[in-house]
Amino acid sequence: MTGEPLTRALFAKPIRFVAGVATMEQFPELNLPEVAFIGRSNVGKSSLLNALVGQNHLARTSGTPGATRQLNFFNLNEVLHLVDVPGYGYAKAAKKDVKQWQNLLFDYLRGRRQLARAFVLVDGRHGVKDADDDMLQRLDDAAVSYQFVLTKADKADDIEAVQERVRAVARKHPAAHPDLVTTSAHDKQGIDALQDAVIEALEGKL
């Protein structure tokens, strides 16, 4: 499909699991652009990824959500790779395990030339939390382009107020994309907009 215009129809194409990575040495040498989905535990990432590609159990391929500590790579129709990043700030994990996992993630962010954009998922009920601050700083330091995605918008009491607060945070971070995507996996709100954002991130990368 190289050279052909990308459309939302891409997300209805076949997707397959490629690899689960638990150590730096296991990073696969893949020649397609990647987009990564990052967020706190319980932010609704698994549900959103499933909605993005129209499947029910994509994010469960390599383990139980919230328990796995690896990056999962999925090939979407030989056009790009989606990278499912398990949530950070998982309170029940041992501190040494959390540190090891975070180091793996930071190694990925610093050294992955294929990474076109990271999507940072934020709970639409709460906005950016303290647990996100270190991640945002790491993304800035790694010069990784990232974009905020609000999740669970259908459960938010005042989504417009949260949107404004998140936009204010984005303006303070040099690597943050100015546009915000608001979604709900439950009622499929914003899924088209998220697909458009992924396509935009790939411009010039294919």
NUROPA-754221 format. One record per atom (N, C-alpha, C): residue in one letter; x, y, z. Coordinates in pm, whole numbers, padded with zeros to 5 digits, always signed. Example, Ala and Ser with C-alpha at 12.3 -4.5 7.8 and 13.67 -1.06 7.14 Angstrom:
<nodes>
a+01319-00569+00780
a+01230-00450+00780
a+01320-00330+00780
s+01285-00225+00708
s+01367-00106+00714
s+01290+00003+00787
</nodes>
This chain:
<nodes>
m+00080-00121+00000
m+00000+00000+00000
m+00084+00126+00000
t+00216+00109+00000
t+00302+00226-00001
t+00273+00313-00121
g+00258+00443-00097
g+00230+00536-00205
g+00082+00560-00225
e-00004+00475-00171
e-00147+00494-00182
e-00196+00579-00066
p-00298+00663-00091
p-00351+00743+00019
p-00414+00655+00126
l-00387+00686+00251
l-00446+00610+00360
l-00582+00666+00396
t-00674+00578+00428
t-00807+00619+00469
t-00846+00541+00594
r-00962+00574+00650
r-01009+00502+00767
r-01035+00355+00740
a-01051+00320+00613
a-01073+00179+00577
a-00956+00092+00621
l-00839+00154+00640
l-00722+00079+00686
l-00752+00004+00815
f-00833+00062+00902
f-00855+00006+01034
f-00952-00111+01035
a-01007-00141+00918
a-01090-00260+00902
a-01011-00374+00838
k-00884-00350+00811
k-00798-00449+00747
k-00744-00548+00850
p-00686-00659+00802
p-00632-00759+00894
p-00523-00703+00985
i-00523-00749+01109
i-00420-00710+01205
i-00370-00837+01273
r-00239-00843+01294
r-00184-00965+01355
r-00081-00928+01460
f-00073-01012+01561
f+00025-00996+01667
f+00164-01031+01613
v+00262-00945+01644
v+00398-00966+01595
v+00492-01013+01706
a+00494-00939+01817
a+00589-00972+01923
a+00548-00907+02054
g+00583-00974+02164
g+00574-00917+02296
g+00714-00899+02350
v+00748-00778+02392
v+00885-00745+02428
v+00895-00714+02577
a+00983-00785+02646
a+01002-00764+02789
a+01140-00711+02823
t+01233-00718+02726
t+01368-00666+02748
t+01412-00588+02624
m+01509-00501+02642
m+01559-00417+02533
m+01612-00502+02418
e+01673-00616+02452
e+01733-00702+02348
e+01627-00765+02258
q+01503-00766+02303
q+01396-00831+02227
q+01327-00737+02129
f+01363-00609+02128
f+01295-00519+02036
f+01307-00571+01893
p+01196-00589+01822
p+01203-00642+01685
p+01253-00536+01588
e+01327-00580+01487
e+01372-00491+01381
e+01264-00486+01275
l+01174-00391+01288
l+01061-00379+01197
l+01081-00258+01107
n+01037-00270+00981
n+01065-00165+00884
n+00943-00079+00852
l+00838-00089+00934
l+00720-00006+00913
l+00711+00099+01024
p+00647+00212+00996
p+00629+00313+01101
p+00541+00259+01214
e+00561+00316+01333
e+00488+00271+01450
e+00417+00388+01518
v+00305+00358+01578
v+00240+00452+01670
v+00217+00376+01800
a+00246+00441+01912
a+00237+00376+02043
a+00125+00439+02124
f+00061+00356+02206
f-00048+00402+02291
f-00005+00384+02437
i+00002+00497+02507
i+00060+00503+02640
i-00042+00566+02735
g-00046+00518+02859
g-00135+00580+02956
g-00129+00511+03091
r-00187+00574+03191
r-00192+00515+03323
r-00274+00386+03321
s-00249+00302+03418
s-00330+00181+03434
s-00476+00221+03453
n-00564+00142+03394
n-00708+00164+03405
n-00758+00288+03333
v-00680+00339+03238
v-00723+00456+03163
v-00819+00419+03050
g-00833+00288+03023
g-00923+00243+02917
g-00854+00219+02785
k-00723+00192+02790
k-00646+00177+02667
k-00686+00053+02588
s-00704-00058+02658
s-00739-00182+02588
s-00870-00166+02512
s-00969-00109+02577
s-01099-00089+02512
s-01087+00004+02393
l-01005+00108+02406
l-00990+00204+02297
l-00919+00142+02178
l-00815+00064+02203
l-00745-00003+02093
l-00837-00100+02020
n-00918-00171+02095
n-01014-00262+02032
n-01111-00185+01944
a-01161-00071+01993
a-01254+00010+01915
a-01186+00068+01792
l-01059+00102+01804
l-00985+00163+01693
l-00981+00072+01571
v-00966-00058+01595
v-00952-00154+01484
v-01073-00245+01470
g-01178-00215+01545
g-01302-00291+01530
g-01293-00435+01576
q-01212-00460+01681
q-01202-00595+01735
q-01236-00593+01883
n-01258-00710+01938
n-01300-00717+02078
n-01188-00753+02175
h-01086-00823+02126
h-00986-00874+02220
h-00842-00852+02172
l-00819-00749+02092
l-00685-00724+02042
l-00584-00708+02156
a-00615-00624+02252
a-00520-00592+02358
a-00498-00706+02455
r-00575-00816+02444
r-00559-00929+02534
r-00470-01038+02475
t-00417-01017+02356
t-00344-01124+02288
t-00228-01179+02371
s-00156-01092+02440
s-00032-01135+02504
s-00038-01139+02656
g-00157-01136+02713
g-00164-01144+02858
g-00282-01069+02914
t-00294-01076+03044
t-00404-01010+03112
t-00375-00862+03127
p-00465-00774+03082
p-00442-00630+03098
p-00421-00594+03244
g-00320-00509+03268
g-00290-00468+03403
g-00186-00557+03471
a-00160-00674+03415
a-00062-00764+03475
a+00064-00775+03390
t+00049-00772+03258
t+00165-00785+03171
t+00255-00663+03181
r+00383-00683+03160
r+00480-00575+03162
r+00566-00583+03037
q+00500-00579+02922
q+00575-00584+02797
q+00507-00497+02692
l+00585-00461+02592
l+00531-00389+02477
l+00482-00491+02377
n+00361-00475+02329
n+00303-00567+02232
n+00292-00498+02097
f+00351-00561+01995
f+00354-00506+01860
f+00252-00578+01772
f+00170-00500+01700
f+00069-00554+01610
f+00089-00493+01471
n+00084-00578+01369
n+00099-00535+01231
n-00039-00514+01170
l-00065-00391+01125
l-00193-00358+01064
l-00178-00355+00912
n-00217-00465+00849
n-00223-00476+00703
n-00092-00440+00634
e+00021-00468+00699
e+00153-00442+00641
e+00174-00293+00611
v+00104-00207+00682
v+00117-00062+00663
v+00184+00004+00783
l+00147-00037+00902
l+00206+00019+01022
l+00198-00081+01135
h+00270-00048+01243
h+00262-00127+01363
h+00200-00043+01475
l+00102-00102+01542
l+00047-00045+01664
l+00123-00106+01781
v+00166-00022+01873
v+00241-00070+01989
v+00157-00045+02113
d+00116-00153+02175
d+00033-00149+02295
d+00125-00147+02416
v+00124-00035+02487
v+00213-00015+02601
v+00133-00031+02730
p+00161-00132+02812
p+00086-00150+02937
p+00094-00026+03025
g-00010-00008+03105
g-00022+00115+03184
g+00089+00135+03286
y+00124+00261+03307
y+00220+00295+03413
y+00142+00340+03536
g+00213+00347+03649
g+00149+00386+03773
g+00065+00276+03833
y+00100+00151+03803
y+00024+00037+03854
y+00068+00010+03998
a-00016+00048+04094
a+00022+00052+04235
a+00056-00085+04293
k-00004-00193+04242
k+00015-00325+04301
k+00143-00393+04255
a+00213-00336+04160
a+00338-00396+04114
a+00452-00362+04210
a+00548-00455+04221
a+00665-00430+04305
a+00746-00314+04248
k+00807-00236+04335
k+00880-00117+04291
k+00991-00152+04193
k+01061-00263+04220
k+01170-00300+04129
k+01117-00337+03992
d+00997-00399+03988
d+00937-00435+03860
d+00892-00310+03784
v+00835-00216+03858
v+00793-00091+03796
v+00912-00019+03736
k+01022-00013+03810
k+01142+00056+03761
k+01196-00013+03636
q+01201-00146+03638
q+01250-00220+03522
q+01162-00194+03400
w+01031-00195+03422
w+00938-00171+03313
w+00952-00030+03258
q+00962+00069+03347
q+00975+00207+03301
q+01104+00227+03223
n+01212+00164+03267
n+01338+00175+03194
n+01325+00117+03054
l+01252+00005+03041
l+01230-00054+02909
l+01152+00042+02820
l+01048+00102+02875
l+00969+00197+02797
l+01051+00317+02755
f+01133+00370+02846
f+01212+00487+02813
f+01318+00453+02708
d+01376+00332+02714
d+01470+00289+02610
d+01400+00285+02474
y+01277+00237+02474
y+01200+00232+02350
y+01177+00372+02296
l+01135+00464+02380
l+01104+00599+02335
l+01228+00671+02282
r+01342+00650+02348
r+01464+00720+02307
r+01520+00669+02176
g+01508+00537+02154
g+01584+00480+02045
g+01505+00425+01928
r+01375+00444+01927
r+01293+00381+01823
r+01272+00477+01707
r+01353+00465+01605
r+01343+00558+01491
r+01213+00542+01415
q+01150+00424+01423
q+01025+00401+01350
q+00905+00469+01415
l+00920+00516+01538
l+00807+00570+01613
l+00764+00704+01556
a+00645+00706+01495
a+00594+00828+01433
a+00525+00918+01534
r+00454+00859+01629
r+00384+00939+01730
r+00342+00849+01844
a+00343+00904+01963
a+00286+00838+02080
a+00153+00905+02113
f+00054+00825+02143
f-00074+00878+02187
f-00083+00856+02338
v-00092+00966+02411
v-00096+00960+02557
v-00241+00966+02601
l-00289+00857+02656
l-00429+00847+02695
l-00449+00902+02836
v-00552+00984+02850
v-00583+01050+02976
v-00731+01027+03005
d-00763+00988+03126
d-00902+00964+03166
d-00982+01094+03159
g-01086+01095+03078
g-01167+01215+03058
g-01241+01261+03182
r-01247+01179+03284
r-01312+01218+03409
r-01219+01298+03499
h-01087+01283+03478
h-00991+01338+03573
h-00887+01430+03511
g-00853+01411+03386
g-00748+01491+03324
g-00609+01439+03359
v-00508+01521+03335
v-00369+01484+03359
v-00344+01476+03509
k-00283+01365+03553
k-00254+01342+03695
k-00103+01346+03719
d-00066+01348+03847
d+00076+01351+03882
d+00153+01235+03819
a+00088+01120+03809
a+00156+01002+03752
a+00195+01022+03606
d+00129+01117+03539
d+00160+01142+03398
d+00281+01233+03380
d+00313+01312+03481
d+00413+01419+03463
d+00549+01366+03419
d+00596+01259+03484
d+00726+01204+03449
d+00726+01152+03306
m+00615+01089+03266
m+00606+01037+03130
m+00612+01151+03028
l+00541+01258+03054
l+00542+01372+02961
l+00682+01431+02949
q+00752+01439+03061
q+00888+01492+03058
q+00980+01401+02979
r+00963+01270+02995
r+01045+01175+02921
r+01020+01187+02770
l+00894+01205+02733
l+00861+01221+02592
l+00922+01348+02536
d+00917+01456+02614
d+00980+01581+02572
d+01130+01561+02553
d+01194+01498+02651
d+01339+01479+02646
d+01380+01392+02528
a+01295+01294+02494
a+01324+01204+02382
a+01285+01264+02248
a+01225+01383+02251
a+01179+01451+02129
a+01083+01363+02049
v+00998+01291+02122
v+00896+01208+02059
v+00768+01289+02047
s+00717+01301+01927
s+00589+01368+01908
s+00479+01288+01975
y+00397+01357+02057
y+00287+01285+02121
y+00161+01369+02121
q+00049+01301+02133
q-00081+01365+02126
q-00170+01311+02237
f-00238+01402+02305
f-00328+01360+02412
f-00459+01305+02356
v-00506+01197+02417
v-00635+01136+02383
v-00713+01119+02512
l-00827+01185+02521
l-00914+01167+02637
l-00997+01040+02618
t-01005+00959+02721
t-01086+00838+02717
t-01206+00853+02812
k-01302+00763+02799
k-01418+00756+02888
k-01496+00887+02892
a-01503+00955+02777
a-01573+01084+02773
a-01720+01070+02812
d-01778+00953+02787
d-01919+00933+02820
d-01944+00931+02971
k-01839+00913+03049
k-01853+00908+03195
k-01812+01038+03263
a-01765+01135+03186
a-01715+01260+03244
a-01830+01354+03279
d-01820+01418+03394
d-01922+01514+03436
d-01912+01645+03360
d-01789+01689+03330
d-01768+01816+03260
d-01650+01799+03165
i-01674+01735+03053
i-01566+01702+02960
i-01502+01827+02902
e-01578+01934+02884
e-01522+02056+02828
e-01418+02118+02922
a-01444+02113+03052
a-01348+02166+03148
a-01219+02083+03147
v-01235+01952+03138
v-01117+01865+03132
v-01040+01889+03003
q-01110+01905+02893
q-01044+01934+02766
q-00958+02059+02776
e-01010+02162+02836
e-00936+02288+02847
e-00813+02271+02935
r-00826+02196+03042
r-00710+02174+03130
r-00602+02094+03059
v-00642+01994+02981
v-00544+01913+02910
v-00478+01995+02799
r-00554+02078+02732
r-00495+02165+02630
r-00392+02260+02692
a-00422+02308+02811
a-00328+02396+02881
a-00198+02323+02913
v-00209+02195+02951
v-00090+02115+02976
v-00011+02096+02846
a-00081+02067+02738
a-00014+02045+02609
a+00066+02168+02566
r+00012+02286+02594
r+00082+02409+02553
r+00214+02427+02627
k+00232+02359+02738
k+00354+02373+02817
k+00462+02272+02776
h+00427+02181+02688
h+00521+02074+02650
h+00557+02085+02503
p+00684+02102+02473
p+00726+02125+02334
p+00698+02011+02238
a+00693+01888+02287
a+00672+01774+02197
a+00525+01739+02181
a+00436+01808+02252
a+00294+01774+02248
a+00226+01833+02125
h+00145+01751+02060
h+00064+01795+01946
h-00043+01890+01998
p-00073+01997+01923
p-00172+02094+01973
p-00315+02045+01974
d-00347+01944+01893
d-00485+01896+01884
d-00511+01785+01985
l-00629+01787+02042
l-00672+01689+02141
l-00782+01602+02080
v-00775+01472+02106
v-00878+01380+02059
v-00960+01332+02179
t-01090+01347+02172
t-01178+01306+02281
t-01255+01183+02238
t-01250+01077+02319
t-01306+00949+02278
t-01389+00883+02388
s-01469+00788+02345
s-01536+00694+02434
s-01545+00562+02360
a-01477+00461+02413
a-01483+00330+02350
a-01623+00270+02365
h-01693+00309+02469
h-01826+00255+02496
h-01925+00291+02387
d-01929+00419+02350
d-02026+00462+02247
d-01960+00500+02115
k-01830+00466+02101
k-01751+00487+01979
k-01731+00635+01945
q-01749+00721+02042
q-01724+00864+02022
q-01577+00888+01992
g-01550+00966+01889
g-01414+01008+01860
g-01325+00904+01795
i-01376+00786+01765
i-01292+00682+01705
i-01246+00724+01566
d-01337+00782+01487
d-01298+00832+01355
d-01188+00937+01367
a-01200+01026+01466
a-01099+01131+01484
a-00965+01071+01524
l-00966+00966+01605
l-00841+00901+01643
l-00779+00830+01522
q-00861+00767+01440
q-00808+00706+01318
q-00744+00812+01229
d-00809+00927+01217
d-00753+01037+01137
d-00619+01083+01194
a-00609+01086+01327
a-00484+01130+01391
a-00371+01032+01362
v-00402+00903+01363
v-00301+00802+01330
v-00255+00819+01186
i-00349+00839+01096
i-00314+00859+00955
i-00228+00983+00938
e-00264+01090+01008
e-00184+01213+01000
e-00042+01188+01048
a-00028+01109+01155
a+00105+01082+01211
a+00194+01008+01111
l+00131+00935+01019
l+00208+00856+00923
l+00249+00935+00799
e+00197+01056+00784
e+00229+01134+00665
e+00380+01156+00655
g+00435+01123+00541
g+00579+01136+00520
g+00661+01021+00575
k+00595+00923+00639
k+00667+00810+00700
k+00663+00686+00612
l+00574+00682+00513
l+00556+00562+00430
l+00639+00570+00303
</nodes>
